[in-house]
């Protein structure tokens, strides 16, 4: 089973607080680590972001990212509530609502917008709570309209809002 790089709690905190003052290239790679991209994909992105060749090793040594097996990532994905599972936003904790929105937005930016969604992903990473993520939904829908089409973006927005209702 393939292992993927994932942000640690320290890595997520660094995105929010910027306490370590990472060089731009390292910070960019930290933002792209999402547990879904393999080494080859991340390394391909490094050259375009002017990140050092050992960026992943530096981030790991600093405790900002770690390797997790694909099985662990799959188990986490299966355990996480999905849209349409009958989980109502009113019964979800704030953290659960944030995690659900964060995962959905991040996955859809990566899947449908790709690297063109980099700056949008930066906005997502700056969000501290579910309300801030919800406020970004129109921006994501606009980007999806450009990447796909208006009908897709409209359905996406309705689906995400329905999952949070």
N, C-alpha and C positions, 0 to 999 in steps of 0.2 A: 504494500500500500504506500503510495507516495505521501511525503510530508510536505506541508505548506507552511509558509511563514505567517504568523498571526501577531497582532499587537498584544502586548502584555498590558496589565493595568497601568504600569508606569508609562508605557507608550501612549496609551489613550490620554493619560494625564498630561503628558508632554504636548500632545496636539492641542489640548485646551489651554494650558498655562504657559507654555514656552519657557520654562524655567532653565533649561539647559542651553539655550541659545545655539541650537544646532545649526551648522552651515546649511545653506539653502538646498544643496544637493541631497544631503542626508535627510533633511526634513521632508523633501519631496518624496523620497523613497518610503519614508515612514508613513506618509499619507497614503501611498499606494498599496502598502501591505494590508491585505484584507482576508487572508486565509483561503482565498480562491485562486490566486495567481501562483504558478509554480516558479521555480528558480529561473528557468529559461525566459519566461515572460517578464519577470522583474528585471533581470539582467539586460534584456533588450531595451527596456525603458530607461535604464541608468544612463546610457550614453547620451540620450536626448535631453536628459535633465542635468547633465554635467555632474553626476554623482561619482564618487570614487569607485573603483572596481571592487573594493572590499566593503562597500556600504552596508550590505546585509550583515557581514561579520561584525562591523563596528556597532551597528544598532543592537545586535544580539549581545555583544560584549557589554554594552551599556544597560542591558536588561530591558530594552524597549520593544524587542520582538523575540519570539521563540518559535521553534518548530513544533508543529502538531501533526499527528498522522491524519491522513485523509479520513480514516475511520472516526477519529475524534471529531473532526469537522462535520462529518455526516451525522454523527449522533447528536451533536449540538444543533444542527439544522433540523433534525427530526423532532427534537424535544422542544424547539422554539415554537410558540403559537404562530399559526399562519392565518392569513386573511380567509374568512369563511369557515374557520374552525368553531364558530359559535362563541368565541371569547369576546365579550363586550368590553369596550373601552372603560365603561363605568366600573367593571369588576377587575380591570387591570390596575396594577400599581403604576405609578408614574414611571418607574424604571422599566417595567415591562412594556409600557406604551412607547417609551423612548427606544428601547431595543428593537421592538417590532418595526417602528417607522425607520429607524436607522438602517436596519438590515434590508428592508424593502427598497428604500431610496438608493442605498449604496449598490445593491445588486442590480437595480434597473439602470442606474447611471453606467455601470460597468458593462452590462449586457447590451444596452441599446444606444448609448452615446459614445462609449469608449474613451479614448484619450481626450477627445474634444470636451468631455465633461470634467476635466481636471479642476478647473476653477470652481465649478459648481460643487465638486467633491470637497474642495477647501471650505466652502461655505457650510457644508454639512458637518464637517469635522469641528467647526467652531461652535456649533449648536450645543448648548448645555442641557436642554430639556426637550421634551416632546412638543411643547408649544412652539419653540423656535424651529424645530424640524417641520411642523405643520405649516408654519408661515412660509417655508421654502417650497411647498408643494406647487404653487403657481409657476415658480421659476423652473422647477424640474419639468413640469408639463410643457412650458414654452420650449425648453431644450429638446424634449421628446418630439414636439411638433416639427422642429427643424431636422432632427435626426430620422424620424419615421414619417408621420403625417398627423394631421389634426385629429382624425377619428381615433387613432391609436392613443394619442395623448389625452383626449377627452375621456375615453374609456379607462385609461390608467388612473387618471385623477379621481373619477367616480369610484373606482374599485378601492383605491387607497382610503378615500374618505369614508366609504362604507365599512371598511375593515376597522376603522377607528370610531365608528358611531356607536 
